[in-house]
Amino acid sequence: MQFSRELRDQVLAGEITLSFRLWSRAKVKAGGRYPVESQFIEVDTIELVPFSSVTPADVRQSGEPDRETMRRRVAHAGPVDDDTLLYRIEFHVVP
């Protein structure tokens, strides 16, 4: 999985443990390990959810300041409205 440059340090420090992706199909799987710079993250869970289900806690856990900023980041792959299905991916840094 790739992360924006401004989020990478927080991901690698274990401060960000959730990501939302607008993909046409899943590109990661639960239990899979993926490189992030010189480290790896492991996906704990992946599920398809509507954007309307994103909670304030999800926003914080994903490192975004607010829901609209998250919407804009995810929307680089296409428009995101409340009914848009996103992959909700929880992960941790592999020690």
SVG drawing of the C-alpha trace seen along z (x, -y; Angstrom):
<svg xmlns="http://www.w3.org/2000/svg" viewBox="-26 -19 40 33">
<polyline fill="none" stroke="black" stroke-width="0.4" points="0.0,0.0 1.2,-3.5 0.6,-6.5 0.9,-10.2 4.3,-11.6 2.8,-13.7 1.2,-10.6 4.1,-8.1 6.0,-9.0 2.8,-8.7 2.1,-5.3 5.6,-4.0 5.4,-5.3 2.2,-3.3 0.1,-6.5 -2.0,-5.9 -3.6,-2.4 -6.6,-2.9 -6.9,-3.8 -9.8,-4.2 -9.4,-3.4 -11.6,-3.9 -10.6,-0.9 -12.6,1.1 -11.4,4.3 -9.4,5.1 -5.7,4.7 -4.7,6.1 -5.9,8.9 -6.2,9.5 -3.0,11.1 -1.0,9.7 2.2,7.8 3.1,4.8 6.2,2.6 6.1,-1.0 9.6,-2.5 12.0,-0.2 9.3,1.3 6.2,3.4 2.6,3.1 0.2,6.0 -3.4,5.8 -5.7,6.8 -9.1,6.3 -10.5,5.1 -14.2,4.4 -16.3,2.5 -18.3,-0.3 -20.2,-3.4 -18.5,-6.8 -21.5,-7.7 -20.3,-5.1 -17.0,-6.8 -17.0,-8.0 -15.0,-10.8 -12.8,-8.0 -12.1,-6.6 -11.0,-10.1 -8.6,-10.4 -7.3,-6.9 -6.5,-7.6 -4.6,-10.7 -6.9,-13.2 -8.0,-16.4 -11.7,-16.1 -14.1,-14.1 -14.0,-16.5 -10.2,-16.3 -10.5,-12.6 -13.1,-12.7 -10.8,-14.9 -7.8,-12.5 -9.8,-9.4 -11.5,-11.2 -8.2,-11.4 -9.5,-8.1 -13.0,-9.4 -15.9,-11.3 -16.9,-10.3 -20.4,-10.9 -22.1,-9.4 -23.2,-6.3 -19.7,-5.6 -18.3,-2.3 -14.7,-2.4 -12.4,0.2 -11.8,-0.3 -8.4,1.2 -7.1,1.6 -3.4,2.4 -0.3,2.3 3.4,1.9 5.3,5.2 7.9,4.9"/>
</svg>
